[in-house]
């Protein structure tokens, strides 16, 4: 069905530049179109927010945040953003156009994928997310729909519409952003998101690629959310018998319900994926899961690792029989029998050969077997492959080495951020390498993450404190400044966390630096400029006079009417206080009321903003006409001041 029918945007030109050609997809926040940039003459994807949401400033901010976030990620596996703008009620992003399909399309068509194909997709996805995590962003909505696979085989991550800063703790109010099947437990329970929620989602996606289905199902979203919170993701091998144990371990590590057990970000998970892949044999990588559509077997080595379906390979024809039998229907002299068809009937058995001929054949066969066995032993028979031992306990590793006929060499320990304490980090030789029978394999066992104590840098200059942190295996973090009457300005008051606290090596430590002893700003309101300047400079403060003046009924002309910082605030010695002077009260023109009746005069003066006082004296006791006024008509007087009128 043509999805572009009745779409008012198709055929229009947005912002005088982007010609909308066809609708590609519709999402919860926006619709994606294929468009042409008429200025640069290139095809791109135009993501246009639904007009109903464009009226909501929150959604618009989130939409624009996507453009700014993704524009910072110059990575080959991230869909690029070229432009962002508005045209009337339409808010849009101009993005890179990827001709191809989504991972969801592939899973729908192919079912479960071979492990090699699943890892071929996962690695570039993790590379893209790793770049985002190291740039300080979390995707928060990883799922197969957001993994694009181009016709040229390139894999790209799209839809960073829910992206947030790594160091920003986000909370949901009534709803959780993201797709329920891929939400991490902490997103559901607390509404928080850091890079580990993307790691969790990638573990779910890997499970789905290996098995063809999601790990948790239910009749309602609430049931699925409950399972994420209370049930571990089952091993893929429970659905796909014979699947390599290393793949089960990958899924279990990435989808651990305890976020602290997961790899800290996509970069760490990518390292685990590559290590696990190196341990898998070609047979394990190319094993066909029962959930795959078709047997997935190809003679072409490239097809075995392909994600997208390819054009079937046409079997090569057999050579023409010498007698010319079996010519093709076209009569071109080429035999058309496929190698996939039944083989031709066996030729009739020949009569028995003389005994001498038989003995010669047997001798030749034995000779070939003997030579072959010797060659095999020299090249392979006396060698054994080092078994996969990574992430095994020391006892398990030793047992597997004994089973393989190998000895245990040196056992050392090393820190590891990704391998649990007491498990194998590496071997020498590496897994899969060939060594002679009975040779030894050295093991390196994890001591867990390296932890160091925060050094005491109190009272040291900032630069020196940063150097000490780096020497201790830590990183200087955010620097804030605070007043201190005990620590000189520019020196460290304290660290957060405090001295002696144990932290993982490489952790960032915040520093609080002294601004010196605080100075309380004196109150100079109502003072003239010279007096105010003298009082402030006596306290070691600088003075700046604003070019702006304000009208004030409280302060006379030339007096200080405003000061910033305000009186009583604490500042550092040498800080600047800005003074704003008064131009006095507001003045207005006094109306001329001489000769007017008392009532008319009072009304005119009060409407002009003045107070009125009558002076009748003895002669004006019974009069009703204004004889004079204290400020002559046409002159300026402060608004709100009193005008005296004399009556006769």
C-alpha positions as CSV (number, residue, x, y, z in Angstrom):
1,X,0.0,0.0,0.0
2,X,1.3,3.5,-0.8
3,X,1.9,5.1,2.6
4,X,2.3,8.5,1.0
5,X,-1.4,8.9,0.2
6,X,-3.2,11.7,2.0
7,X,0.0,13.0,3.6
8,X,-0.2,16.8,3.2
9,X,3.6,17.2,3.4
10,X,4.5,15.0,0.4
11,X,5.2,17.2,-2.5
12,X,5.8,20.3,-0.4
13,X,9.1,22.2,0.1
14,X,9.9,22.9,3.7
15,X,11.8,26.0,4.7
16,X,12.2,26.8,0.9
17,X,14.9,24.1,0.7
18,X,13.8,20.5,1.5
19,X,11.4,18.9,-1.1
20,X,9.4,16.1,0.5
21,X,9.2,13.1,-1.8
22,X,7.8,10.2,0.2
23,X,6.9,9.1,3.7
24,X,9.2,6.4,5.1
25,X,8.0,5.7,8.7
26,X,5.8,7.1,11.4
27,X,6.8,7.1,15.1
28,X,5.4,8.3,18.4
29,X,7.0,11.7,18.1
30,X,7.6,12.3,14.4
31,X,7.2,11.2,10.9
32,X,10.3,10.4,8.7
33,X,10.3,11.4,5.0
34,X,12.6,10.9,2.1
35,X,13.5,14.3,0.8
36,X,15.8,16.2,-1.4
37,X,18.0,19.1,-0.3
38,X,17.4,21.4,-3.3
39,X,20.4,23.6,-2.5
40,X,23.0,20.8,-2.3
41,X,21.0,18.3,-4.6
42,X,21.3,15.4,-2.2
43,X,18.8,12.9,-0.8
44,X,18.3,13.0,2.9
45,X,15.8,11.9,5.6
46,X,13.6,14.6,7.0
47,X,12.2,13.9,10.5
48,X,9.2,16.1,11.1
49,X,7.6,16.3,14.6
50,X,3.9,15.7,14.7
51,X,2.1,19.1,14.6
52,X,0.1,18.2,17.7
53,X,3.3,17.8,19.7
54,X,5.0,20.8,18.2
55,X,2.7,23.0,20.3
56,X,4.3,21.5,23.4
57,X,7.5,23.3,24.4
58,X,8.7,20.2,26.3
59,X,8.5,18.0,23.3
60,X,10.1,20.6,21.0
61,X,13.0,21.0,23.5
62,X,13.5,17.2,23.5
63,X,13.3,17.1,19.7
64,X,15.9,19.9,19.3
65,X,18.1,18.3,22.0
66,X,18.3,15.2,19.6
67,X,19.7,17.4,16.9
68,X,22.3,19.0,19.1
69,X,23.3,15.8,20.7
70,X,23.7,13.7,17.6
71,X,25.4,16.6,15.7
72,X,28.2,16.2,18.3
73,X,28.7,12.5,17.5
74,X,30.9,12.4,14.4
75,X,30.9,8.7,14.2
76,X,30.5,6.4,11.1
77,X,27.9,4.2,12.9
78,X,25.7,7.1,14.0
79,X,23.1,8.6,11.6
80,X,24.3,12.1,11.0
81,X,22.2,15.3,11.5
82,X,22.7,18.0,8.9
83,X,20.2,20.7,9.9
84,X,17.4,21.6,12.3
85,X,14.7,24.2,11.7
86,X,11.0,25.2,11.7
87,X,8.6,26.1,9.0
88,X,5.3,27.3,10.3
89,X,3.9,24.6,12.5
90,X,6.5,22.0,11.3
91,X,9.6,21.4,13.4
92,X,12.1,19.2,11.6
93,X,15.5,17.6,11.5
94,X,17.4,17.0,8.2
95,X,19.3,13.8,8.6
96,X,21.5,11.3,6.7
97,X,19.5,9.0,4.5
98,X,20.3,5.3,4.9
99,X,19.0,3.2,2.1
100,X,18.3,-0.3,3.5
101,X,16.2,-1.6,6.3
102,X,16.1,-1.9,10.1
103,X,17.3,-4.8,12.3
104,X,13.7,-5.3,13.1
105,X,13.0,-6.0,9.4
106,X,15.9,-8.5,9.3
107,X,14.6,-10.3,12.4
108,X,11.1,-10.4,11.0
109,X,12.4,-11.9,7.7
110,X,15.2,-14.1,9.0
111,X,14.2,-15.0,12.5
112,X,17.2,-15.9,14.7
113,X,20.6,-15.1,13.2
114,X,23.8,-17.0,13.2
115,X,26.1,-15.9,16.0
116,X,28.6,-14.4,13.5
117,X,25.9,-12.2,12.0
118,X,24.5,-11.2,15.4
119,X,28.0,-10.1,16.5
120,X,28.6,-8.3,13.1
121,X,25.6,-6.2,13.9
122,X,26.3,-5.7,17.7
123,X,29.9,-4.5,17.3
124,X,29.2,-1.4,15.3
125,X,26.1,-0.6,17.4
126,X,28.3,-0.7,20.5
127,X,31.0,1.4,18.8
128,X,28.3,4.1,18.1
129,X,27.0,4.0,21.7
130,X,30.5,4.0,23.1
131,X,31.2,7.2,21.2
132,X,28.0,8.6,22.7
133,X,28.8,7.5,26.2
134,X,32.3,8.9,26.1
135,X,30.8,12.2,24.8
136,X,28.5,12.3,27.8
137,X,25.2,11.0,26.4
138,X,22.9,8.1,26.9
139,X,20.6,6.9,24.1
140,X,17.9,5.4,26.4
141,X,15.8,3.8,23.6
142,X,18.0,1.1,22.0
143,X,16.0,-1.5,20.1
144,X,16.1,-3.2,16.7
145,X,13.9,-0.5,15.2
146,X,16.7,2.0,15.8
147,X,19.5,-0.1,14.2
148,X,19.7,0.7,10.5
149,X,21.4,-1.7,8.1
150,X,22.3,-0.1,4.7
151,X,22.2,-1.8,1.4
152,X,26.0,-1.6,1.5
153,X,26.1,-3.5,4.8
154,X,26.9,-0.5,7.0
155,X,25.2,-0.5,10.5
156,X,24.1,2.8,12.0
157,X,22.3,3.8,15.2
158,X,19.4,6.2,14.8
159,X,16.8,8.0,16.9
160,X,18.7,9.8,19.7
161,X,15.4,11.5,20.5
162,X,15.5,10.4,24.1
163,X,19.2,11.2,24.6
164,X,20.2,12.7,28.0
165,X,23.4,13.8,29.5
166,X,25.2,11.1,31.4
167,X,25.6,13.1,34.5
168,X,22.0,14.2,34.6
169,X,19.8,11.9,36.7
170,X,16.4,11.8,35.0
171,X,13.2,10.9,36.6
172,X,9.9,9.9,35.0
173,X,6.6,11.3,36.2
174,X,3.9,8.7,35.5
175,X,5.5,7.2,32.4
176,X,8.9,5.8,31.5
177,X,10.4,6.8,28.1
178,X,11.7,3.9,26.0
179,X,10.2,0.6,24.8
180,X,9.2,-1.8,27.6
181,X,10.9,-4.9,26.2
182,X,14.3,-3.2,26.4
183,X,14.0,-1.1,29.6
184,X,16.6,-1.7,32.4
185,X,15.3,-2.4,35.9
186,X,16.5,0.9,37.2
187,X,14.7,2.8,34.5
188,X,11.5,1.1,35.5
189,X,11.9,1.3,39.2
190,X,13.6,4.7,39.7
191,X,13.3,6.4,36.3
192,X,17.1,6.9,36.2
193,X,19.3,6.4,33.2
194,X,23.1,6.2,32.8
195,X,25.2,4.3,30.1
196,X,24.4,1.0,31.7
197,X,20.7,1.2,30.6
198,X,22.0,1.1,27.0
199,X,24.2,-1.8,27.9
200,X,21.2,-3.7,29.2
201,X,19.2,-2.9,26.1
202,X,22.0,-4.2,23.9
203,X,22.0,-7.4,25.9
204,X,18.3,-7.8,25.1
205,X,18.9,-7.1,21.4
206,X,21.7,-9.7,21.3
207,X,19.4,-12.3,22.9
208,X,16.7,-11.5,20.3
209,X,19.2,-11.8,17.5
210,X,20.5,-15.2,18.8
211,X,17.0,-16.7,19.5
212,X,14.6,-14.8,17.3
213,X,12.5,-13.7,20.2
214,X,12.6,-11.4,23.2
215,X,13.4,-12.9,26.6
216,X,10.4,-11.6,28.5
217,X,6.8,-11.8,27.2
218,X,3.4,-11.1,28.7
219,X,-0.2,-10.2,28.0
220,X,0.4,-6.6,29.0
221,X,3.3,-4.1,29.3
222,X,2.9,-4.3,33.1
223,X,3.7,-8.1,33.1
224,X,6.8,-7.5,30.9
225,X,8.0,-4.7,33.3
226,X,7.5,-7.0,36.3
227,X,9.7,-9.7,34.7
228,X,12.5,-7.1,34.0
229,X,12.4,-6.3,37.7
230,X,12.2,-9.8,39.2
231,X,13.5,-12.3,36.6
232,X,16.9,-12.8,35.1
233,X,17.2,-13.0,31.3
234,X,17.4,-16.7,30.5
235,X,20.5,-18.0,28.7
236,X,20.0,-18.0,24.9
237,X,21.2,-21.7,24.8
238,X,18.0,-22.6,26.6
239,X,16.2,-21.8,23.4
240,X,19.0,-22.6,21.0
241,X,20.6,-25.8,22.2
242,X,24.3,-26.1,21.4
243,X,24.9,-22.3,21.4
244,X,28.4,-21.4,22.7
245,X,28.6,-20.8,26.4
246,X,30.5,-17.5,25.8
247,X,27.4,-16.1,24.2
248,X,25.3,-17.0,27.2
249,X,27.9,-15.2,29.4
250,X,27.8,-12.1,27.2
251,X,24.0,-11.9,27.5
252,X,24.1,-12.6,31.3
253,X,26.7,-9.9,31.9
254,X,25.0,-7.2,29.8
255,X,21.5,-7.9,31.2
256,X,22.4,-8.2,34.9
257,X,19.5,-6.8,36.9
258,X,22.1,-5.2,39.3
259,X,23.5,-2.3,37.2
260,X,26.8,-2.4,39.1
261,X,27.4,-5.9,37.7
262,X,27.0,-4.7,34.1
263,X,29.9,-3.2,32.1
264,X,30.0,0.5,32.9
265,X,29.4,1.6,29.3
266,X,29.2,0.4,25.7
267,X,33.0,0.6,25.2
268,X,33.6,-1.9,28.0
269,X,30.8,-4.2,26.6
270,X,32.4,-4.0,23.1
271,X,35.7,-5.2,24.6
272,X,33.9,-8.2,26.1
273,X,32.2,-9.0,22.8
274,X,35.4,-9.0,20.9
275,X,37.1,-11.2,23.5
276,X,34.2,-13.6,23.4
277,X,34.2,-13.7,19.7
278,X,37.9,-14.5,19.6
279,X,37.2,-17.6,21.8
280,X,34.5,-19.0,19.4
281,X,35.4,-21.4,16.7
282,X,34.2,-21.0,13.1
283,X,31.7,-23.8,13.7
284,X,30.3,-22.0,16.7
285,X,30.1,-18.7,14.9
286,X,28.3,-20.2,11.8
287,X,26.0,-22.6,13.7
288,X,22.4,-22.2,12.4
289,X,19.8,-21.6,15.1
290,X,16.5,-23.6,14.9
291,X,14.6,-20.3,14.8
292,X,16.3,-19.2,11.6
293,X,14.2,-18.9,8.4
294,X,15.8,-21.3,5.9
295,X,19.0,-23.2,6.7
296,X,21.2,-20.2,6.3
297,X,24.0,-22.3,4.7
298,X,26.0,-20.8,1.8
299,X,29.1,-21.9,0.1
300,X,30.2,-18.3,-0.1
301,X,32.2,-17.4,3.0
302,X,30.9,-13.8,2.7
303,X,27.3,-14.9,2.9
304,X,27.9,-16.7,6.1
305,X,28.5,-13.4,7.9
306,X,26.0,-11.4,5.9
307,X,23.0,-9.9,7.7
308,X,20.8,-9.0,4.8
309,X,19.5,-11.7,2.5
310,X,21.5,-12.0,-0.7
311,X,20.6,-13.2,-4.2
312,X,20.7,-17.0,-4.1
313,X,23.9,-18.6,-5.6
314,X,23.0,-20.5,-8.8
315,X,24.6,-23.9,-8.7
316,X,27.3,-24.3,-11.3
317,X,26.4,-26.8,-14.1
318,X,28.2,-30.1,-14.3
319,X,30.6,-30.7,-17.3
320,X,29.2,-32.2,-20.4
321,X,29.4,-36.0,-20.7
322,X,31.9,-37.2,-23.2
323,X,29.1,-38.9,-25.1
324,X,27.0,-35.8,-25.2
325,X,24.2,-37.2,-23.1
326,X,22.0,-35.0,-21.0
327,X,22.2,-31.8,-23.1
328,X,20.2,-28.8,-21.9
329,X,16.8,-28.1,-23.2
330,X,18.1,-25.3,-25.2
331,X,20.4,-27.6,-27.1
332,X,23.5,-25.5,-26.3
333,X,25.6,-28.5,-25.4
334,X,25.9,-27.6,-21.7
335,X,24.8,-30.1,-19.1
336,X,22.0,-28.6,-17.0
337,X,21.8,-31.1,-14.2
338,X,22.2,-29.2,-10.8
339,X,24.7,-30.3,-8.2
340,X,21.7,-30.2,-5.8
341,X,19.8,-32.9,-7.8
342,X,20.1,-36.6,-7.3
343,X,23.5,-38.0,-8.6
344,X,23.5,-40.1,-11.7
345,X,23.1,-43.8,-11.3
346,X,26.4,-45.6,-10.4
347,X,28.1,-47.4,-13.2
348,X,27.8,-51.2,-13.4
349,X,30.3,-53.1,-11.2
350,X,33.4,-54.3,-12.9
351,X,34.7,-57.8,-12.8
352,X,37.1,-58.8,-10.1
353,X,40.7,-57.8,-10.7
354,X,43.6,-60.2,-10.2
355,X,44.9,-60.7,-6.7
356,X,48.2,-59.0,-7.6
357,X,46.4,-55.9,-8.6
358,X,44.4,-55.8,-5.3
359,X,47.6,-56.2,-3.2
360,X,49.2,-53.4,-5.1
361,X,46.3,-51.1,-4.4
362,X,46.2,-52.0,-0.7
363,X,50.0,-51.3,-0.4
364,X,49.5,-48.0,-2.1
365,X,46.7,-47.0,0.2
366,X,48.7,-48.0,3.3
367,X,51.6,-46.0,2.1
368,X,49.4,-42.9,1.5
369,X,47.9,-43.3,4.9
370,X,51.2,-43.7,6.6
371,X,52.7,-40.6,4.9
372,X,49.5,-38.7,5.6
373,X,49.5,-39.7,9.3
374,X,53.1,-38.6,9.6
375,X,52.5,-35.3,7.9
376,X,49.4,-34.7,10.1
377,X,51.4,-35.5,13.3
378,X,54.2,-33.2,12.3
379,X,51.8,-30.3,11.5
380,X,48.9,-30.8,13.8
381,X,48.9,-34.1,15.8
382,X,51.4,-33.0,18.4
383,X,49.6,-29.7,19.0
384,X,46.6,-28.8,21.1
385,X,44.5,-25.6,21.0
386,X,44.4,-23.6,24.2
387,X,40.8,-23.9,25.4
388,X,38.5,-20.9,26.1
389,X,39.2,-20.0,29.8
390,X,38.3,-16.3,30.0
391,X,35.8,-15.5,32.8
392,X,36.3,-18.9,34.3
393,X,37.3,-19.4,37.9
394,X,40.9,-20.5,38.6
395,X,39.7,-24.0,39.6
396,X,37.5,-24.3,36.4
397,X,40.4,-23.1,34.2
398,X,42.8,-25.6,35.7
399,X,40.3,-28.4,35.3
400,X,39.8,-27.6,31.6
401,X,43.5,-27.4,31.0
402,X,43.9,-30.9,32.5
403,X,41.1,-32.2,30.3
404,X,42.9,-30.8,27.3
405,X,46.2,-32.5,28.3
406,X,47.9,-29.2,29.2
407,X,49.7,-28.1,32.3
408,X,49.2,-25.0,34.4
409,X,52.0,-22.5,34.3
410,X,52.4,-19.3,36.3
411,X,49.3,-17.9,38.0
412,X,49.4,-14.1,38.3
413,X,46.9,-11.5,39.4
414,X,45.9,-8.3,37.8
415,X,43.2,-5.6,38.2
416,X,40.3,-5.6,35.8
417,X,37.3,-3.3,35.5
418,X,35.3,-5.8,33.4
419,X,36.1,-9.3,34.8
420,X,34.9,-10.3,38.3
421,X,37.4,-11.0,41.1
422,X,38.8,-14.5,41.0
423,X,38.1,-15.2,37.3
424,X,40.5,-15.5,34.4
425,X,41.4,-12.2,32.7
426,X,43.9,-13.6,30.1
427,X,46.0,-16.6,29.3
428,X,49.4,-17.0,27.7
429,X,49.2,-18.4,25.1
430,X,45.8,-16.9,24.2
431,X,42.7,-19.0,23.7
432,X,42.6,-20.8,20.3
433,X,46.4,-20.7,19.9
434,X,48.2,-24.0,19.3
435,X,50.8,-25.3,21.7
436,X,52.5,-28.7,22.0
437,X,50.8,-31.4,24.0
438,X,51.6,-31.3,27.8
439,X,52.9,-27.7,27.5
440,X,51.8,-25.2,30.2
441,X,49.4,-22.3,30.0
442,X,49.9,-19.3,32.3
443,X,46.8,-17.7,33.9
444,X,46.1,-14.1,34.9
445,X,43.4,-14.0,37.5
446,X,41.3,-10.8,38.2
447,X,41.7,-8.9,41.4
448,X,38.6,-7.0,40.5
449,X,38.6,-3.3,39.8
450,X,41.6,-1.4,41.1
451,X,40.6,0.9,44.0
452,X,42.7,3.7,45.4
453,X,42.3,6.0,48.4
454,X,41.6,9.7,47.8
455,X,44.8,11.6,48.8
456,X,44.8,14.5,51.2
457,X,45.2,17.6,49.0
458,X,43.7,20.1,51.5
459,X,45.5,23.4,51.5
460,X,47.4,22.7,48.3
461,X,47.2,25.0,45.2
462,X,44.7,23.7,42.7
463,X,47.3,22.7,40.1
464,X,49.3,20.7,42.6
465,X,46.1,19.0,43.9
466,X,45.2,17.9,40.4
467,X,48.7,16.5,39.9
468,X,48.5,14.5,43.1
469,X,45.1,13.0,42.1
470,X,46.5,11.9,38.8
471,X,49.6,10.4,40.5
472,X,47.2,8.4,42.7
473,X,45.3,7.0,39.7
474,X,42.3,9.3,40.0
475,X,41.1,12.1,37.8
476,X,40.4,15.7,38.8
477,X,36.6,16.4,38.5
478,X,34.4,19.4,38.8
479,X,35.9,22.4,40.5
480,X,33.7,24.7,42.6
481,X,34.6,27.6,44.8
482,X,33.6,28.5,48.3
483,X,34.5,31.0,51.1
484,X,36.9,29.8,53.7
485,X,38.3,31.8,56.6
486,X,41.0,29.1,57.2
487,X,42.3,28.3,53.7
488,X,43.9,30.9,51.5
489,X,42.3,31.9,48.3
490,X,43.1,29.5,45.4
491,X,43.9,26.5,47.6
492,X,41.9,23.4,48.0
493,X,39.4,23.4,50.9
494,X,38.3,19.7,50.5
495,X,37.6,17.0,48.0
496,X,34.3,15.2,47.4
497,X,34.4,12.4,48.3
498,X,36.7,13.1,51.3
499,X,40.2,12.2,52.0
500,X,40.8,8.4,52.5
501,X,37.6,7.3,50.7
502,X,38.2,4.3,48.4
503,X,37.3,4.8,44.7
504,X,37.8,2.8,41.6
505,X,40.9,3.9,39.7
506,X,40.2,6.5,37.1
507,X,37.2,7.9,39.0
508,X,36.7,11.7,39.0
509,X,37.1,13.5,42.3
510,X,35.5,16.9,42.8
511,X,37.5,19.8,44.3
512,X,36.3,22.7,46.4
513,X,38.7,25.7,46.1
514,X,38.8,28.6,48.6
515,X,37.7,32.0,47.6
516,X,39.3,33.4,50.7
517,X,37.7,34.8,53.8
518,X,34.3,36.3,53.1
519,X,33.6,40.1,53.2
520,X,30.2,41.3,54.2
521,X,29.0,44.1,51.8
522,X,28.3,47.3,53.8
523,X,25.0,49.2,53.4
524,X,25.7,52.4,51.5
525,X,22.1,53.0,50.3
526,X,21.2,56.7,50.7
527,X,24.9,57.8,50.9
528,X,26.3,60.2,48.4
529,X,28.8,58.7,45.9
530,X,32.0,59.8,47.7
531,X,30.8,58.4,51.0
532,X,29.7,55.1,49.5
533,X,33.0,54.7,47.6
534,X,35.0,55.4,50.8
535,X,33.1,52.8,52.9
536,X,33.4,50.1,50.2
537,X,37.1,50.6,49.5
538,X,37.8,50.5,53.3
539,X,36.5,46.9,53.2
540,X,38.7,46.0,50.2
541,X,36.0,46.1,47.6
542,X,36.1,47.7,44.2
543,X,33.4,50.2,43.2
544,X,31.7,50.5,39.8
545,X,29.1,53.3,39.1
546,X,26.3,52.3,36.8
547,X,25.6,54.6,33.9
548,X,21.9,54.0,34.6
549,X,20.1,56.2,37.1
550,X,16.7,55.5,38.7
551,X,13.9,57.6,39.8
552,X,13.4,57.4,43.6
553,X,10.9,58.9,46.0
554,X,13.1,57.6,48.9
555,X,16.5,58.8,47.9
556,X,17.4,62.3,46.7
557,X,19.2,63.1,43.6
558,X,22.8,61.9,43.6
559,X,22.3,59.4,46.4
560,X,22.9,55.7,46.1
561,X,19.5,54.1,45.3
562,X,20.6,50.5,44.5
563,X,23.7,48.4,45.1
564,X,24.7,45.0,43.8
565,X,25.6,42.7,45.7
566,X,23.0,43.7,48.2
567,X,23.9,44.9,51.7
568,X,24.9,42.0,54.0
569,X,25.9,39.5,51.2
570,X,29.2,37.8,51.4
571,X,31.8,38.4,48.7
572,X,35.5,37.9,48.4
573,X,38.0,40.7,49.0
574,X,38.6,42.5,45.7
575,X,35.1,41.8,44.3
576,X,33.2,44.7,42.7
577,X,30.1,46.3,44.0
578,X,28.0,48.2,41.4
579,X,26.2,51.4,42.6
580,X,23.2,53.0,40.9
581,X,22.4,56.6,41.7
582,X,19.1,58.3,42.2
583,X,17.9,61.0,39.9
584,X,15.4,62.0,42.6
585,X,11.7,61.6,42.6
586,X,9.7,61.8,39.4
587,X,8.7,65.4,38.5
588,X,5.6,66.5,36.6
589,X,4.4,69.8,35.2
590,X,2.2,71.7,37.7
591,X,-1.2,72.8,36.1
592,X,-2.1,76.6,36.3
593,X,-5.2,76.8,38.6
594,X,-5.2,80.5,39.5
595,X,-8.7,81.9,38.9
596,X,-10.3,78.5,39.0
597,X,-12.9,77.5,41.5
598,X,-11.6,75.5,44.5
599,X,-13.2,72.3,43.3
600,X,-11.8,72.6,39.8
601,X,-8.3,73.5,41.1
602,X,-8.2,70.5,43.5
603,X,-9.4,68.1,40.8
604,X,-6.7,69.3,38.3
605,X,-3.9,69.1,40.8
606,X,-4.8,65.7,42.1
607,X,-5.1,64.3,38.6
608,X,-1.6,65.6,37.9
609,X,-0.4,63.6,40.9
610,X,-0.1,66.2,43.6
611,X,-1.5,66.6,47.1
612,X,-3.5,69.8,47.7
613,X,-3.6,72.1,50.8
614,X,-6.0,75.1,51.0
615,X,-5.1,78.4,52.6
616,X,-8.2,80.6,53.0
617,X,-7.0,83.1,55.7
618,X,-9.6,85.5,57.0
619,X,-10.5,87.1,53.6
620,X,-11.0,83.8,51.9
621,X,-13.1,82.1,54.5
622,X,-16.2,82.3,52.4
623,X,-14.4,82.6,49.0
624,X,-14.4,80.0,46.2
625,X,-11.7,81.3,43.8
626,X,-8.0,80.5,43.7
627,X,-6.0,83.6,44.1
628,X,-2.4,82.0,44.0
629,X,-0.6,78.7,44.1
630,X,2.7,77.7,45.9
631,X,4.3,76.5,42.6
632,X,3.5,78.4,39.6
633,X,1.7,76.7,36.7
634,X,4.0,75.3,34.1
635,X,6.9,74.6,36.5
636,X,8.1,71.1,37.4
637,X,7.5,69.7,40.9
638,X,8.1,66.2,42.4
639,X,5.1,63.9,41.8
640,X,3.3,63.4,45.0
641,X,4.4,66.6,46.6
642,X,2.0,69.1,48.1
643,X,0.8,72.2,46.2
644,X,-0.7,75.0,48.4
645,X,-3.5,77.1,46.9
646,X,-4.6,80.5,48.4
647,X,-8.4,81.2,48.2
648,X,-10.1,84.6,48.1
